[in-house]
Amino acid sequence: MEHKQEISEDERLKREYYDLVGDWNLPIVRMGGLSATAQLLEMCAVDEQSKVLEVGCGVGYTTCEIGMKFGAHVVGIDISEKMIANANKRAKDLGVQDLVEFRVEDVANLPFEDESFDVVIMESLLNILGEQSVIERALLEIYRVTKRGARVGANEVFVDESAPSEVRARLHELLMGELGPGANLARYSDEQFKQMFADTGLPVVKIMKNQAAGTRSQLVNDLIKVMGFMGFMRYSIRATKDLLINSELRKATMKAAPAQRIMERNKDTRDFFGYVLIVAEKLI
């Protein structure tokens, strides 16, 4: 008889959250939105000859954009089956099935041969992984599957090292128990991310820091641009309904709302937070 793998209650709730996000089919969820993605791809020098891996591809928006814009071959991976199902549908609808491939995979155990990729892209992935040891394990796997001279690009929310300890502690308190990626937002500084890359054989060659203020309205505008006004309204109605019927999601969202104000709106604290675009290179 087949036995299901036992998981913790915390892990169960997180998986339910990712299933919800997969059902919402949100194309963009990272700070900086479309412009940050365009900047990151430019910094990574993606071109038609690049073989690209996107880790944590979600519903496949960036993966498909790379295929369409550059004509490059792209593999997108995510741990959520629902997200990958929507990603495959997106690729089919856009007619880029010959350029992009989507797979349900775990970044800690990549199924690819050594030195397979020229570029790796990650958007809001490392914060989701949480613990430094888990992040470094993922980066070691990415190191393994990239070619010499490959570029590894990331967009991550960060906290400036000058942030007062009480501000960081308050943010951590608010986000504790948050579902999905929110639990570890702004846990690390840009310098800490930089060191993690260096410690796994991927020295950072480019870095661009951006403030968090104003990113929420920018994200909404980008979602309307990509989804259309009616598509955005359908998402909003579905998300509101899920909040009403899912008590755990509602509780976590209400608890995390003050954290958003600390990071993006409060004039005394918002300058300590933002998103950082990082490009590392595999030199040996």
C-alpha positions as CSV (number, residue, x, y, z in Angstrom):
1,M,0.0,0.0,0.0
2,E,1.3,3.4,-0.9
3,H,1.8,5.8,2.0
4,K,1.5,9.5,1.7
5,Q,4.5,11.5,2.9
6,E,3.7,13.2,6.2
7,I,4.2,16.9,6.3
8,S,4.0,19.5,9.1
9,E,1.0,21.7,9.6
10,D,3.0,24.7,8.6
11,E,4.1,23.0,5.4
12,R,0.5,22.0,4.6
13,L,-0.7,25.6,5.0
14,K,2.1,26.9,2.7
15,R,1.3,24.3,0.1
16,E,-2.4,25.3,0.2
17,Y,-1.2,28.9,-0.3
18,Y,0.8,28.1,-3.4
19,D,-2.2,26.1,-4.8
20,L,-4.3,29.3,-4.3
21,V,-1.8,31.5,-6.1
22,G,-1.6,28.9,-8.9
23,D,-5.4,29.1,-9.2
24,W,-5.3,32.9,-9.2
25,N,-2.9,32.7,-12.2
26,L,-1.1,35.9,-11.2
27,P,1.7,36.6,-13.8
28,I,3.7,39.0,-11.6
29,V,4.2,38.9,-7.9
30,R,7.7,40.4,-7.3
31,M,8.8,43.9,-6.3
32,G,9.7,46.1,-9.2
33,G,7.3,44.4,-11.6
34,L,7.9,44.4,-15.3
35,S,10.7,47.0,-15.3
36,A,12.7,45.0,-12.7
37,T,12.5,41.9,-14.9
38,A,13.6,43.8,-18.0
39,Q,16.5,45.3,-16.1
40,L,17.5,41.9,-14.7
41,L,17.5,40.2,-18.1
42,E,19.6,43.1,-19.6
43,M,22.1,42.8,-16.7
44,C,22.3,39.0,-17.4
45,A,22.9,39.7,-21.1
46,V,20.3,37.2,-22.3
47,D,20.3,36.7,-26.1
48,E,19.1,34.2,-28.7
49,Q,22.0,31.8,-28.0
50,S,21.4,31.6,-24.3
51,K,20.1,28.5,-22.7
52,V,18.1,29.8,-19.7
53,L,16.8,28.3,-16.5
54,E,14.1,30.1,-14.5
55,V,13.8,28.8,-11.0
56,G,10.5,29.4,-9.3
57,C,8.8,30.3,-12.5
58,G,5.3,30.4,-11.1
59,V,2.7,30.6,-13.9
60,G,5.4,31.1,-16.5
61,Y,5.1,34.8,-17.4
62,T,8.9,35.6,-17.4
63,T,9.8,32.3,-19.0
64,C,7.5,32.9,-21.9
65,E,8.6,36.5,-22.2
66,I,12.3,35.4,-22.5
67,G,11.3,33.0,-25.2
68,M,9.3,35.6,-27.1
69,K,11.6,38.5,-26.7
70,F,15.0,36.8,-27.3
71,G,14.1,33.6,-29.1
72,A,16.2,31.7,-26.4
73,H,15.4,28.2,-25.2
74,V,14.1,28.5,-21.6
75,V,13.3,25.9,-19.0
76,G,11.0,27.0,-16.1
77,I,10.7,25.0,-12.9
78,D,8.4,25.3,-9.9
79,I,7.3,23.0,-7.1
80,S,3.6,23.8,-7.7
81,E,1.9,21.5,-10.1
82,K,-1.0,24.0,-10.5
83,M,1.4,26.8,-11.4
84,I,3.2,24.6,-14.0
85,A,-0.2,23.6,-15.4
86,N,-1.0,27.3,-15.9
87,A,2.5,27.9,-17.3
88,N,2.0,25.2,-20.0
89,K,-1.3,26.7,-20.9
90,R,0.3,30.2,-21.2
91,A,3.0,28.8,-23.5
92,K,0.4,27.1,-25.7
93,D,-1.8,30.2,-25.9
94,L,1.3,32.4,-26.8
95,G,2.6,29.8,-29.3
96,V,6.0,29.4,-27.7
97,Q,5.9,25.7,-26.9
98,D,8.9,25.1,-29.0
99,L,11.0,27.6,-27.1
100,V,9.9,27.0,-23.5
101,E,9.6,23.9,-21.3
102,F,8.0,23.7,-17.9
103,R,8.7,21.1,-15.2
104,V,7.7,20.4,-11.6
105,E,11.1,20.3,-9.9
106,D,12.8,21.3,-6.6
107,V,15.8,23.7,-6.8
108,A,17.6,21.7,-4.1
109,N,17.7,18.6,-6.4
110,L,17.8,19.7,-10.0
111,P,17.5,16.9,-12.6
112,F,19.9,18.6,-15.1
113,E,23.4,17.7,-16.2
114,D,26.4,19.6,-15.0
115,E,27.1,22.9,-16.9
116,S,23.8,22.9,-18.8
117,F,22.8,26.6,-18.7
118,D,24.2,30.0,-19.7
119,V,21.8,32.0,-17.6
120,V,19.7,31.3,-14.5
121,I,16.9,33.7,-13.4
122,M,15.2,33.9,-10.0
123,E,12.6,36.4,-8.9
124,S,11.6,36.4,-5.3
125,L,12.9,32.9,-4.7
126,L,15.6,33.1,-2.1
127,N,13.4,34.8,0.4
128,I,10.9,32.0,0.0
129,L,13.6,29.4,0.8
130,G,14.1,31.1,4.1
131,E,17.1,29.6,6.1
132,Q,20.6,30.5,4.9
133,S,21.6,26.8,4.7
134,V,18.6,26.1,2.4
135,I,19.5,29.1,0.2
136,E,23.1,28.0,-0.1
137,R,22.2,24.5,-0.9
138,A,20.0,25.8,-3.8
139,L,22.8,28.1,-5.0
140,L,25.2,25.1,-5.0
141,E,22.8,23.2,-7.2
142,I,22.6,26.3,-9.5
143,Y,26.4,26.5,-9.6
144,R,26.5,22.8,-10.6
145,V,24.1,23.2,-13.6
146,T,25.6,26.4,-15.0
147,K,28.4,26.7,-17.5
148,R,31.7,28.5,-16.8
149,G,31.0,32.2,-17.4
150,A,27.3,31.7,-16.8
151,R,25.3,34.5,-15.2
152,V,22.9,34.0,-12.3
153,G,20.4,36.8,-11.8
154,A,18.1,37.4,-8.8
155,N,15.5,39.9,-7.7
156,E,15.0,39.8,-3.9
157,V,13.5,42.0,-1.2
158,F,16.1,43.1,1.2
159,V,16.6,45.2,4.4
160,D,19.4,47.7,4.6
161,E,22.0,47.0,7.2
162,S,21.4,50.4,8.7
163,A,17.8,49.4,9.7
164,P,17.4,49.7,13.5
165,S,17.1,46.3,15.3
166,E,13.7,47.1,16.7
167,V,12.3,47.7,13.2
168,R,13.7,44.4,12.0
169,A,12.3,42.6,15.0
170,R,8.9,44.2,14.6
171,L,8.8,43.2,10.9
172,H,9.8,39.6,11.8
173,E,7.1,39.5,14.5
174,L,4.4,40.6,12.0
175,L,5.5,38.1,9.3
176,M,5.9,35.1,11.6
177,G,3.4,32.5,10.5
178,E,2.7,34.3,7.2
179,L,1.8,31.9,4.4
180,G,3.9,31.5,1.3
181,P,6.8,33.9,0.5
182,G,5.8,36.5,3.0
183,A,7.3,34.8,6.1
184,N,10.9,35.6,5.2
185,L,10.6,39.0,3.4
186,A,13.4,41.4,4.2
187,R,15.1,38.8,6.4
188,Y,18.5,39.4,4.7
189,S,20.4,42.5,3.6
190,D,21.9,43.0,0.2
191,E,25.3,42.3,1.6
192,Q,24.2,39.0,3.2
193,F,22.8,37.9,-0.2
194,K,26.0,38.9,-1.8
195,Q,28.0,36.9,0.6
196,M,25.8,33.8,0.1
197,F,26.5,33.9,-3.6
198,A,30.2,34.3,-3.0
199,D,30.3,31.4,-0.5
200,T,28.8,29.1,-3.2
201,G,31.3,30.0,-5.9
202,L,29.2,32.7,-7.6
203,P,30.8,36.1,-7.0
204,V,28.5,39.0,-7.6
205,V,29.5,41.2,-10.5
206,K,26.5,43.6,-10.7
207,I,24.2,44.8,-8.0
208,M,21.4,47.4,-8.2
209,K,19.4,48.5,-5.1
210,N,15.9,50.0,-5.3
211,Q,13.6,51.3,-2.7
212,A,10.3,49.6,-1.8
213,A,8.2,52.8,-1.7
214,G,5.7,53.0,-4.6
215,T,6.2,49.3,-5.7
216,R,2.7,48.3,-4.7
217,S,1.0,50.7,-7.1
218,Q,3.5,49.9,-9.8
219,L,2.7,46.2,-9.4
220,V,-1.1,46.8,-9.7
221,N,-0.5,48.8,-12.9
222,D,1.7,46.0,-14.3
223,L,-1.0,43.4,-13.5
224,I,-3.7,45.4,-15.3
225,K,-1.3,45.9,-18.3
226,V,-0.7,42.1,-18.5
227,M,-4.0,40.7,-17.5
228,G,-6.3,43.5,-18.8
229,F,-8.7,45.3,-16.6
230,M,-11.4,42.6,-16.7
231,G,-8.8,39.9,-16.0
232,F,-7.5,41.9,-13.0
233,M,-11.0,42.3,-11.7
234,R,-11.7,38.6,-12.0
235,Y,-8.5,37.9,-10.0
236,S,-9.6,40.5,-7.4
237,I,-13.0,39.0,-7.0
238,R,-11.5,35.4,-6.7
239,A,-8.9,36.5,-4.2
240,T,-11.5,38.4,-2.1
241,K,-13.7,35.3,-2.1
242,D,-10.8,33.1,-1.0
243,L,-10.0,35.5,1.8
244,L,-13.6,35.3,3.0
245,I,-13.8,31.5,3.1
246,N,-10.2,30.6,4.1
247,S,-9.7,31.6,7.7
248,E,-6.0,30.8,7.8
249,L,-5.3,33.0,4.7
250,R,-7.5,35.8,6.1
251,K,-5.7,35.6,9.5
252,A,-2.2,35.7,7.9
253,T,-3.1,38.5,5.5
254,M,-4.5,40.7,8.2
255,K,-1.5,40.1,10.4
256,A,0.9,40.9,7.6
257,A,-0.8,44.2,6.5
258,P,1.2,46.3,9.1
259,A,4.4,44.8,7.7
260,Q,3.6,46.2,4.3
261,R,3.1,49.7,5.8
262,I,6.5,49.4,7.5
263,M,8.3,48.5,4.3
264,E,6.5,50.7,1.8
265,R,4.5,53.5,3.4
266,N,5.8,54.6,6.8
267,K,8.2,57.5,6.1
268,D,10.3,56.7,9.1
269,T,11.0,53.1,8.0
270,R,10.4,52.6,4.3
271,D,13.9,53.8,3.2
272,F,15.3,50.7,5.0
273,F,13.6,48.3,2.6
274,G,13.6,47.6,-1.1
275,Y,14.4,45.1,-3.8
276,V,17.9,44.3,-5.1
277,L,18.9,43.0,-8.5
278,I,21.9,40.8,-8.3
279,V,23.9,39.2,-11.0
280,A,26.6,36.7,-10.1
281,E,29.0,34.9,-12.5
282,K,30.4,31.4,-12.4
283,L,34.1,32.1,-13.0
284,I,35.5,28.6,-12.6
